[in-house]
Amino acid sequence: QVQLVESGGGLVQPGGSLRLSCAASGIIFSIYAMGWYRQAPGKQRELVAYITSSRMTNYVDSVRGRFTISRDNRKSTVYLQMNSLKPEDTAVYYCKKFARNGDEDDYWGQGTQVTVSS
């Protein structure tokens, strides 16, 4: 079965950095677009960044220039490098595997908490 396991969250001071990892299993990782979402308390889940199978990337405006998404197909892992973190980046971060078509399902990881606070 498909599994996505996030790691790397934690507590960091404003201006600090964290790198999130999402290890996938049960899929041919290289053929799928992958994304990172986040959900802050009382807010809707939002797409933060995604990376396609051909490594094209895109970011929500609020993180562009601070966050970098990347993937290592040999390790079936997608990363989110987060720099210059702000308190408003505090959220639970989720990894997502995008379905390629209507015959497939999206899959989500369990989430990892990121807290930016002094």
DABEL-V298625 format. One record per residue. SS is DSSP state (~ for helix, > for strand, _ for the rest). PSI is psi in degrees with one decimal (none if undefined). NEAR is the number of other ideal C-beta (glycine too) atoms within 10 Angstrom. Layout:
ss=SS psi=PSI near=NEAR
ss=SS psi=PSI near=NEAR
//
This chain:
ss=_ psi=160.3 near=6
ss=_ psi=133.6 near=14
ss=> psi=137.0 near=13
ss=> psi=122.6 near=22
ss=> psi=112.7 near=14
ss=> psi=153.2 near=22
ss=> psi=166.8 near=14
ss=_ psi=-4.5 near=16
ss=_ psi=172.9 near=19
ss=> psi=-166.3 near=13
ss=> psi=130.0 near=12
ss=> psi=150.6 near=18
ss=_ psi=154.7 near=10
ss=_ psi=137.3 near=13
ss=_ psi=-9.5 near=11
ss=_ psi=-175.7 near=14
ss=_ psi=152.4 near=11
ss=> psi=152.7 near=21
ss=> psi=119.6 near=14
ss=> psi=145.7 near=25
ss=> psi=148.7 near=17
ss=> psi=109.9 near=25
ss=> psi=126.3 near=17
ss=> psi=148.3 near=22
ss=> psi=157.7 near=11
ss=_ psi=7.6 near=12
ss=_ psi=161.5 near=16
ss=_ psi=90.5 near=10
ss=~ psi=-39.7 near=20
ss=~ psi=-19.4 near=10
ss=~ psi=-3.7 near=9
ss=_ psi=142.0 near=24
ss=_ psi=144.3 near=17
ss=> psi=151.8 near=24
ss=> psi=163.0 near=24
ss=> psi=130.7 near=26
ss=> psi=165.4 near=21
ss=> psi=153.7 near=23
ss=> psi=116.5 near=14
ss=_ psi=157.1 near=14
ss=_ psi=130.1 near=7
ss=_ psi=5.2 near=5
ss=_ psi=162.7 near=9
ss=_ psi=153.0 near=7
ss=_ psi=135.3 near=15
ss=> psi=148.6 near=12
ss=> psi=125.7 near=13
ss=> psi=-46.1 near=22
ss=> psi=153.2 near=23
ss=> psi=160.2 near=19
ss=> psi=131.1 near=21
ss=_ psi=175.5 near=14
ss=_ psi=-25.4 near=16
ss=_ psi=11.7 near=6
ss=_ psi=18.9 near=10
ss=_ psi=142.0 near=9
ss=> psi=158.4 near=14
ss=> psi=154.5 near=12
ss=> psi=151.2 near=17
ss=_ psi=147.8 near=15
ss=_ psi=-34.2 near=6
ss=_ psi=-15.9 near=13
ss=_ psi=-7.4 near=21
ss=> psi=131.6 near=11
ss=_ psi=-14.6 near=10
ss=_ psi=-34.9 near=15
ss=> psi=148.8 near=22
ss=> psi=125.1 near=17
ss=> psi=141.1 near=22
ss=> psi=169.3 near=14
ss=> psi=149.4 near=22
ss=> psi=100.3 near=12
ss=_ psi=-27.3 near=13
ss=_ psi=-30.6 near=8
ss=_ psi=1.6 near=12
ss=_ psi=46.5 near=19
ss=> psi=139.1 near=18
ss=> psi=143.6 near=30
ss=> psi=155.2 near=20
ss=> psi=106.2 near=27
ss=> psi=122.4 near=15
ss=> psi=115.1 near=27
ss=_ psi=164.3 near=14
ss=_ psi=48.4 near=13
ss=_ psi=145.5 near=22
ss=_ psi=156.4 near=13
ss=~ psi=-32.5 near=11
ss=~ psi=-5.3 near=10
ss=~ psi=-6.2 near=22
ss=_ psi=125.1 near=17
ss=> psi=171.1 near=22
ss=> psi=127.8 near=18
ss=> psi=131.2 near=23
ss=> psi=141.3 near=21
ss=> psi=144.3 near=27
ss=> psi=137.3 near=21
ss=> psi=124.7 near=24
ss=_ psi=136.6 near=15
ss=_ psi=145.7 near=13
ss=_ psi=-25.2 near=11
ss=_ psi=-178.4 near=5
ss=_ psi=-10.5 near=6
ss=_ psi=-3.2 near=6
ss=_ psi=166.4 near=13
ss=_ psi=150.9 near=10
ss=_ psi=152.7 near=11
ss=> psi=147.4 near=18
ss=> psi=148.9 near=16
ss=_ psi=-179.0 near=22
ss=_ psi=-13.3 near=11
ss=_ psi=151.7 near=18
ss=> psi=135.2 near=22
ss=> psi=131.1 near=12
ss=> psi=122.9 near=22
ss=> psi=122.6 near=15
ss=> psi=110.6 near=20
ss=_ psi=147.4 near=10
ss=_ psi=none near=8
//
